[in-house]
């Protein structure tokens, strides 16, 4: 394992031209239809059949404009960190086929001080020939080209993993180490190398501190301890992490399914205002990055994802490439323009790279918006794929036809059970591998409708076929 700080210094020199870059069943990812399931809540809404106390995700057909079945979050009474066994009744998003309107998705030695490279170029890596198994289309970390392979955690307790929620008696990572370590060790035993892990999906409760004007002033609760604990546990499990800072869920109006007993803030007004956005960057993004950089296990933080599926919280025309307009649901979200969301991505990326040297992406909801983040200073692209996307924007269409050839492209989400996809896991991931995608991260460990337990052997089988190319 190379020394992370040394590589950050080397990376800086290269720029100058000198050198060598226990709610275990959380709800499915929310989309345009509703918030991701909050562990320990009684959801309310119209998605799914039956009710669930806790979080869950439906996998059926959405029944209204802008919604697909999936995780529901409601204004209910928390019942602890457990998750319900049934489908939620919240209006969430999942892997269903849309019926109209804006649709939604369902949602090894790494070194974090390295650069990325497209198409197998090894950039400023003098020891490139020493890379024993380069994957030519992969994301380059510490002068190693690999197929970024793994799974979405994406949380153990939605909105509590980093910061905790004291009013709900939900501990952050630092307070549930044994449970989280068991999860990570299970992932590692089944072929996972990279875990996509969400930090602040929605601003409520203990996670972030705010002043009287609603501006973020710093990390709250046990956030710092939890970030450090996550990296410590990842190192113990011999796994690598892609931290996802934010999610579109954070743009829900404060009046939309407010979490019971918790204060809540919307990201929309913050991101739309340059001055307030600067406070978010300085008082949240930078402290998170500096916390990672301070960890003795910082090398386990492989890459950053600024925000999950931002398109659902956007409105108006796309700035680039003829992509379709953004049509977020204004009844649920405080929507922002493409320009404003791009500013969040660019300003966050600049800080994350400066503080950690690690590569940055944006977790785009669908490849139909493939050009949206091409000017956002990301190091690799990330797209998500579910049945409704595949029906109109097939996964096996060459990346050149989507205009994404200048940087590596990671498939950051797809249903681990291939629901609504009409293709087996092994073929899907194998096709991505041969078509020149840079990685594949399935959804998810804690979503019962895309169950990890009954599909993890498929994850392991592919890793076993490519034991070197899939491990940093």
Beta strands, then each sheet from edge to edge (+ up, - down):
strand 1: 139-141
strand 2: 144-146
strand 3: 148-154
strand 4: 194-200
strand 5: 203-204
strand 6: 208-210
strand 7: 216-219
strand 8: 240-247
strand 9: 264-265
strand 10: 301-308
strand 11: 315-316
strand 12: 326-327
strand 13: 359-364
strand 14: 381-385
strand 15: 409-414
strand 16: 439-442
sheet 1: 1+ 2-
sheet 2: 3+ 4+ 8+ 10+ 13+ 14+ 15+ 16+ 3+
sheet 3: 5+ 9-
sheet 4: 6+ 7-
sheet 5: 11+ 12-
end
